Amino acid sequence: MKYVFIFLIAIVFSACIKNPSVEETNLSPTLKINSIQISGIGLDSIDLDISINIKNPYPIDINLKDIMVNVYYQDRIINSNNITGDIKLKSFVSSDIKLDSALSTIDLAKIIKDYTSVEYLPFKIEVAFTLPLPKNILGNYQLKDSIVLNIPTINPQFTLKSMEFQPPLNIKSVFNIKNNTEKNFTIDDIYYNINLNDKSFNGIAASVKNDDGSFDIILDDLNLFSIGVNALKDITNIELEIKTNIQLDGIPYKIPLDFKKKF
């Protein structure tokens, strides 16, 4: 019975090879990129949500372990991300699969000469993998698909602008966030958690837009009562975590901005 089953599979696979109208008979595996969206922006990266569809036309389940996401600019690969996992492609089924990938903004700024002087750049995003089929029947099957995506040029810089004592027991801290490219942005409500010498404060910060397009993030409700009135002069460790939404010109949705930084 085992050999009969293998023989039947061999017939199906050989039909894929010999039949000149493979596409018409739907016996060829396919890969299609459904969509790519920017899911988040940090100090170091632009995060991408990628949705793909893979059709398995064969009578066996196939386990897919590696998917490569390549990013091209002007026909040159500038970023590659090997996504590993264990994805099972059911027999005779088209499966929608979600992938997470990221672009290093630091690398982009180094590699692309005009990265900081424009608002966005066209990148070709390619998804590619080898479909592992039974070697004694057909061997491996390579699939790839790509789309062009205009990605905003984001290279955020975050600095501590000032920190001052305010009687009776408050600290006012001002941080500045700036995009070091031509792309403009706005920010929504800013949720923060700041750690001063291992004492945590959290809340909602105010923001003020400056003439240069940057934003001052103002934390003026940090009460020193829990760490002592003399703590300000002894602060040596400052950690800030920010969660907000960033709205980019030309992109009709808000993108999460989430990062941590030590000062």
FENZILIN-V568070 format. One line per field, one symbol per residue. ss: DSSP state (H for helix, E for strand, - for the rest). phi: phi as a letter, one per 40 degrees, with the letter a starting at -180 (. if undefined). A space follows every 50 residues. Layout:
ss->???
phi->???
//
This chain:
ss->-HHHHHHHHHHHHHHHHH---HHHH----EEEEEEEEEEEE---EEEEEE EEEEEE-----EEEEEEEEEEEE--EEEEEEEEEEEEEE---EEEEEEEE EEEEHHHHHHH---HHH--EEEEEEEEEEEEE-------EEEEEEEEEEE EE---EEEEEEEEEEE---EEEEEEEEEE-----EEE--EEEEEEE--EE EEEEEEEEE-----EEEEEEEEEHHH-----HHH---EEEEEEEEEEE-- ---EEEEEEEEE-
phi->.dccccccccccccccccccbdcccfbbcbbbccabbcbabbcbabcbbb bbbbbbcccbcbcbbbbbbbbbbfgbcbabbccbibcccccfbcbcbcbb babcccccccccdcdcbbcabcbcbbbaabcccdccbbgcbcbaaaacbc bccbacbbbccaabcbdcabbbbbbbbbccbcccabbcdbcbbbbbfgbb baibccbbccccgcbcbbbbbcccdcbgcccdcbcbbbbbbbbabbbbdg bcacbcbaababb
//
